[in-house]
Amino acid sequence: MKRKIITAIMAFSIIATISVSCSDDFVERDVVYAIGSDNYFNSEEEYYKALVAAYDILQSTYVNVILGEIASDNTLSGGGDANDVIGWQQIDEMIHTPVNSNLNDVWGWMFAGVNRASYILEFKDKTEFEGKAQIIAEARFLRAYYQFELVKWFGGIPMKGDARFELGDELTIPRSKKEDVYAAIENDLKLAIEDLSPTAPQIGRVTKGAAQALLGKVYLYQEKFDLAGPMLDNVINSGMYRLTKDSNTESKDQYSNLFEEIGENGIESVFEVQYTDVEGAGFGCLQCSEGNVAVGFSGPRSYDGPLFTSGFSFNVPTQESLTIYEDGDIRKDITILNMTEWGAQTGATYTPGYKDTKLFNRKYIPRKRSAQAAGDLNLTNPNNYRAIRYADVLLMAAEAFSHTNNPTKAQEYVNEVRRRAFGDENHDITSTGPQLTQDILDERRRELLGEGHRFFDLVRTKQAEGKIPGYVEGKNNLFPIPIEEIKFSNGNWEQNPNY
């Protein structure tokens, strides 16, 4: 197994206070030990450990990914029955409310990431050492990443600049406007780009290209197309990335395992969340898992057959998802595992779950491994999550240029993706104007199905209503602030409309 940058559950506590009290016939003592700003950030090692802690929360984004599919028209909730992870079931049917533990997870874990990154930035000037600019830049990227997740899901959020949130802030700091959140994200990414290296200091750490790609995405979400295209062009023209396979020269049989070959920090990986199966976890603390929880949740129940292992049958592709691929598009078979066909081919069997479609997300599905994982097998899958990959960058750039009167460049980028999928140039897109934009968005769905982007693509392009059953524009374009947070703030944070 390849070495990962993040292998510890927690390398650094943001504020740790441990009280020990021992009492017997001979001695009674009370020892208090605290890690805080007064006795931390005194060395490169301590900044590095704080950075590891900020990265650590990325592993909790598995829930963002799986819900980004379940909330869309790509997949159904699945699971064992209608009450299996009830929060996911509610989101699938667009009947979720502020009382939803899974949405509370997204809010809480992403804010934990913001706070950990902000702790580094709060004390960015305390100690000087060679290489500190890189660490500070990575902290800025990570805070921007977590805040981008929050603004996508919930809209405007509370912000405190380069400082940690502390108890009581919820009563005085209001939710910022969405525009202000985006401005803060842009600022962090611009500053990060200045100091990030084009190559990662360690596998899994942030690069300049990752920050440029994320900034381009942030521009795209705000419809700042004139800024998004050139920013994404920086990534494309850097020479640091390329599509993994060129189907003009590679056989289609070789391409059938493309998604496995793309991943694990390959040439197409722009930013990747690292997972490993050497640290066990359990249902009592899913966010403690060093493995990709979404993978086990997406596998077939009671599976018996080659290549794959069992899971909990969540996040099952819809039957409609089979129809979006044209004849000859190799992505269909690497994206969707059709158990009817697979069973006929291999004799594999499984137990149908709730909302069973006989289809599974083949990109993120548990696979047989030579070594037994630590802890619960389903919770410790080592599959990395490709948060931003080069094909995504090409399609985002194509979309941006389709809006800025540059159809030639837009066609060039989208067709680079399509030529890999078909192995020829006979399926190139030649449309212009609004139809070109729509063709690119349709291509995003085909290329990125199963990767957590679809719901937000539909929302930002105002196409969700009518495509997502139960979706109501003006309400479901944002998720509700968890009821716990509204109560903690004593009403200081207003609920999102229509919840």
Sequence and secondary structure as in RCSB ss.txt:
>XXXX:A:sequence
MKRKIITAIMAFSIIATISVSCSDDFVERDVVYAIGSDNYFNSEEEYYKALVAAYDILQSTYVNVILGEIASDNT
LSGGGDANDVIGWQQIDEMIHTPVNSNLNDVWGWMFAGVNRASYILEFKDKTEFEGKAQIIAEARFLRAYYQFEL
VKWFGGIPMKGDARFELGDELTIPRSKKEDVYAAIENDLKLAIEDLSPTAPQIGRVTKGAAQALLGKVYLYQEKF
DLAGPMLDNVINSGMYRLTKDSNTESKDQYSNLFEEIGENGIESVFEVQYTDVEGAGFGCLQCSEGNVAVGFSGP
RSYDGPLFTSGFSFNVPTQESLTIYEDGDIRKDITILNMTEWGAQTGATYTPGYKDTKLFNRKYIPRKRSAQAAG
DLNLTNPNNYRAIRYADVLLMAAEAFSHTNNPTKAQEYVNEVRRRAFGDENHDITSTGPQLTQDILDERRRELLG
EGHRFFDLVRTKQAEGKIPGYVEGKNNLFPIPIEEIKFSNGNWEQNPNY
>XXXX:A:secstr
    S  SS S  SSEEEEEEEESSS EEEEEEEESGGGSS SHHHHHHHHHHHHHGGGGGHHHHHHHHHTTTSE
EEESSSTTTTHHHHHHHTT   S  HHHHHHHHHHHHHHHHHHHHHHTTTS   TTHHHHHHHHHHHHHHHHHHH
HHHHSS B  SSS   TTGGGT  B  HHHHHHHHHHHHHHHHHH  SS SSTTS  HHHHHHHHHHHHHHTT H
HHHHHHHHHHHTTSS   S  TTTS HHHHTTHHHHHTTT TTEEEEE   SSS   GGGGGG SS HHHHHTS 
EEEESSSB     EEEE GGGGGGS TT THHHHHEEEHHHHHHHH  EEE  TT  SEEESTT  B  SS  SS
 GGG     EEEEEHHHHHHHHHHHHHTTT HHHHHHHHHHHHHHHHSSSTT     HHHHHHHHHHHHHHHHTT
SS HHHHHHHTT  BTTBTT  TTTTTS    HHHHHHTTT S   TT 
